[in-house]
Amino acid sequence: MQAKFKKIFSDPLSIVLVAVIVMALVFAGLLGGELYARSRADSVVSKVVECVVQDDVSASFGTLPPFLFQHASGHYTNIRIETAGNQVRDAQGMKLNLDINDVRLEDSATSSGSLGSLVANITWSAEGIKKTIQGAIPLVGSFVTGVSTNPTDGTIELEGALGSITARPEVVDGAISLQVVNVTGLGFTLPRETVQPALDAFTSELTQNYPMDIRADSIEVTDSGVVSQLSTSNQSIPKQNQDPCFVGL
């Protein structure tokens, strides 16, 4: 037996082949570990975000450096998150795409780490706006039977059998607001002065008080609804031990 081993390792070609086989086995093991760890991390993050937004979510980590290295260092270069578009909490028909960069997990007394930047692109369909308003705004919601958009003048129209409300989505102090432009046909049933406060309360619930100083940058009316962008940068990640959605992290 020893003679056989001596014979094998005295042959340069055999040595090369053994080295190649060993390297292939090591690489296969590392690749398997990388794929498993990446899949597991994607699944954990997806479940956390699903709990927060109450919709199906897909998540993926940046390809470089390898995920195992990112996990060992606690520094995640890029995380992409996409929701299914059914809803974001109470906002029906809303789709969210998140691009998160430079996440460093460093637990301290006041934070769980830091975040370099976060950009959220939101698409909200006209049908989703209608359903959300119908269920969320007292008085106004009961009149709304449809929502149409006018990209030319940047307005949306809340349509009802008794009249309509034309409003312009705007960014005000880092939050999204619906500014009433015109009310027609509702004078006998819905006083104009009650419309703006109702819309203000509605948008406040949806777009204000985000964590880590996330603020709205822009909003635009399209043929099918509205699109907006929110962002933040150079923020501490708050402690999440009191939020049940983050228990699995």
Disulfide bonds with the S-S distance in Angstrom:
Cys51-Cys245 1.98
